[in-house]
Amino acid sequence: MIELEVMKLDKIGIGYSRTCECKENHISCIDAKEWLKAQLGVWQFNYEGRDIRDKKQHPATFPIAIPSRFIELLTHKGELVLDPFVGSGTTLVAARDLDRNAIGFDLSEEYVNLSNERVAQLKFFTESNQIAILDDARNIDNYIDEETVSLIVTSPPYANLLNRKRKNKSRRGDMRNNDQYGKVEQYSQDPRDLGTMPEDEYSTAMAEIFSVILSLLKKRGHCIVNVPDMWWKNQRITLHISVIEALRSVGYELRNIIIWDRTNIVNRVGIFGWPNNYITMGVTFEYLLDFWRP
C-alpha cells in the first residue's frame, strides 16, 4: 500500500464552481436520453475491476457505478461532492472519473489512507481535486464553506447491525462456511462510530450530523443516502425509515426513493424462513434515498 499522509486541516481550499458550458438552469450536464433512464424507480448496477469487494478491506462497499450515476445526474463538472462517511473512497473515485471536486471524511485512518491511495492511482489529467480527511463527520463545517456543496452521496454505517458475528444466512451451501463466517465485520469500535449504536441512538446521531451538513449544501442541492433494511432476531430493522425521519427532522425534504435491485449480483441466495415464516431477503435490494435542501 502506498503510504500517504493523512490530511487533517482547518479549511480546505477546493473548487466548487462549474467548469462546463451548460445552460444556467440545467441541473447537470446529461442529455434528455440519460435523464429519461434515471426517472425509472428501480436501478441495477454492475461492479467493475476497480471496485473493492474484499470485506477484509472494508465491510460494506458499494459499486463505483452508484455515485457515478448520481454525480452525472445532479452536478456539473467542477462542482463539489461530499461524502461524510467516505469508507473505501468509492465516491471520490467516481468524482475523479467525472471531473468533479470531492471531499470525504472518516474516523478511520486506515480508510482515509485507502481512499487517498485509490485516487492517487488514477492517472488521467483533470483539474479537479478529491481528498479524504481524517475527522468526525460532526466537524465537517470546520472544513467547508456554506452553500458550496452541490451533492452529497454516501453509504453510512448500518447502526450496530454489522457489530455481531456473521452467520452468512444469506448464502447457500458451501458458500455459507467461508472466511467471513463467525467474524465481526464492523467498521471500528470507536464509540463515535455510528456502527456501534443501537437504532434509536443511530437516528439521533444521523440527525445531528446532517444538521451540521445542511448549511453547506446549496439550496436545492441533493443528498443521496444508500441504506438497507436488515433482519435482527426475527424482526425487520427499518433503517431506511430511521434515516428518512432523522433527515426530515433537521430540514431535508425527501424527493425520491429509488430501489437498488441487486438480484443481478447475488448468487445462490440462502433459503430464509421456509416452510413456515415468509421473509424477503435484504441482500436482494437496498434503498437509495434522495433528499434535497429546500
N, C-alpha and C positions, 0 to 999 in steps of 0.2 A: 504494500500500500504506500502511495506517495504521502510523505509527511508534509502536511500543510498547517500553517499557523492558524489556530482557532481565533476568529475575529470577535472581539467584544469592544465596541466603540460607543461613544456617547451620541454621535449623529452620523448618519450615513449620507454622503453626497452621491445621489444616484438619480439618473434621469427618470422622468415620468410623463414627458410630453410627446405627442405624436410626431413621428418622423416620416409618415406616409403622406400622400396627397389626396386622401379620401375626402368626400364632402363632409362638412362640419356636422351635419345632422345624422350621419351614419354611425351606428354603434360599433362597427368593426369594418374590416377590410374584405369580408367574404361577399360572394355574389349571391344572387337570388336562388340559384340551384342549391348551393350549400345551406342556405338559410332554410329552405324547404325541408331538407333532410333533418335538420336539427329540431323541427317542430314535432316530429314523432316523439311520443312519450316513453317509448321503450328502446333502449340503445344496447348494442353489443360492441365489445372491444376485443382486440387480439393483443397478446403480448408480442414483443419483438426481442431481438437478441440483446439489446441494451438494458432491458428490464431486469430488475433484481427479483428473483424468485426464491432464493435461498433464505429460509427463515432463520438461519444462523446469523445472517447479516441484519435482517430486520423482520419482526414477526408479522407485520401486516402492511404489505405494499400494494399499490395499485399501478396499473399499466400507464406508461407514458401517454398513451392514446387518450386517456381521460382528461388530464389538464390541457393537453394539446387541443382537444375539441372545444373546450370552453374558452381557452385563450384566443383561438381563432374566431369564435362566435361573438365574444364580448369585449374584445380590446383591439386597439390599433398598434401597429409597430411603434416601438419606442415608449409605450405606456408601461406602467408599473404594476406588477403582480405580486401578491403577498401570500405566503403560506405560513401561518402561525405555528404549525406542527410539522416541520419540514421532513422529519424522519430521514429516509434514504435519499432525499433530494430530487424526487421524480418531477415535481413542479418546476424546479429550477432547470432541469434538463429540457423540459418542454418549452419553457420560456426562451432558453438559449436557441433551440431549434427555430423558433418563430420570431427571433429578434425583438423580444420584449425584455425590459429590465425586470428583475425579480429579487425579492428578499425572503429568506426563510429563517425561522427560529426553532431552536430545540434545546432541551435541557441536557441532552447527552452530547458530550464532547466527541464520542465515537461517531455518532450520526452526523454531526456537523462536519467532521473531517471527511466522512464518506461523501456527503453532499458536495463539498467543495472539490473533492477529488474527481467526482463524476463530471462536474462542469469543466474542470481544468483539462480533462481528456478530450473535450470537443474541440476540434482543430480549426473549423471553418471561421472565416472572418465575420465579425459583427461588431458594431459599435455599442451594443447593449451590454449590461453587466448583470451578473447573477451571483448572489453571495448568501451563504448560510452563516448565522450568528448564534453564538452560544449564550442564550439567556432565556428567562421565563417569558412566555407569551404575554404575561400581565404587564411587562415592561416595554412593549413594542412602541408605545408612544414616545419613548425616550429617543428613538432612532428615526422616526418617520414624521414628516410634517403633515398637518391636517389637509384633508381633501387632495391627496396626491396619489392614492392607490385607486386604480381603475377596476381591479378584480382581485378577489380573494378566492383561492382554490386550496382546499385542504381535506385531509382524512384524519380526524382527530383520534386519540386513543378511545377504545371502546369501554369506558369505565373500567371496572375491575374484572371484566368478563374474560380476559385473557390471563388474569393473575391466578391461575389454577392449573393443575396437572392436565395435560392434553390427553383425551381419551380416543380421539380420532373416530368419533361415531359417524362423521360424515363420509368416511371411507369404507370400502367393502373388501372383504377377503384379506389377502396378504398385504394390501396397501395400508391396512389399519396398523399393523405392527411395524411401523417404520422408525427412523431415528428420531422422530418428534414425539413418539408415544411416551407418556409419563412425564414429559418435561413441561416446565412452566415457561410459556412463550410470552414473556412480559417485556415491555419497553425498558423499564427500570423499576427500582424500588424507592426512588426519590419520593418523599411524601408530597411534593408539589405536582407530581405526575398524575394527570387525570386517569391514567390506567391503574391507579391504586385505589380509586374512590368508588364507593357504592353509588347506585344510580342517583339518589337524591343529592348527595354531595357533588356528584359529577355535573348535574344540571345547574346547580348554583355556581360552580366554578366556570362552566361554559358561559353563563350569563355575565359573570364578572370579566372574563377575558374579552368577550365580544363587545361588551360595552366600552371597553378601552379602545378597541379597534374601530368602532363605528365612525368616530370623528375623522379618522384617517382616510376613510373611503369617500370617493367622490359621490355627490348626490346622483342617485340612480346607478351607482356602481353596484355590480353584482357580487354576491358571496356564495360560493358553492361549497357545500359540506357533504362529503361521502361518508355514509354510515350504514351499517347493517342492523337488523334486529337479531337477537340471539336467544337460544333456549338455555335456561338455567333452572335445574331442579324441577323439570317438567312444567316450567312456566315460560311464556314468551316475554322477554325483556324488550320493551319497545323503545329502543334508544332513539329512533328517528323522531318519536313524539317528544321525548325529553329535549332533543336538540331544537325542534320547532318551538316548543314552549319557552326555552331559555332565550333564544334569539328574538322572538317576538316581544318578550318581556323588557328588552332593552332597546327596542326601536326598529328592528329589522322587519321587513314585510316579506312574507313568503309569496313567491311569484309562481314557481313551478315545482312539481315533484316528478322526477324522471326515474324510471326503473332501469338499473343496470342489470340486464339479463345476462347471467353468467353461464347459461347452460352450454354455450359453445366451448367453454374452457374447463368444464367439470367432467371428470371421468369416473366411472364405477362408484356412483353415489351409494352411500350406506342406506340400509332399509330401516327407517325410523318408525317405531310405533306399531308395526304390523304384528298381529292382525286386529288389534282392538283399540288403538289410540292414534287417530289420524293427525299427522304433523307435516306441515310443509317445511322443507329444509332451507334454512337461511343461506346455505352456501350457494344456492342457485340464483339468488338475486340480492342486490343491495339498492339503497336509495341514494340518489343524487339530488340533494335539496338545494333549490335555487332561491336565494333571498336577494333583496336589494335594500339600499338605503333610500327611503322615500324622499 
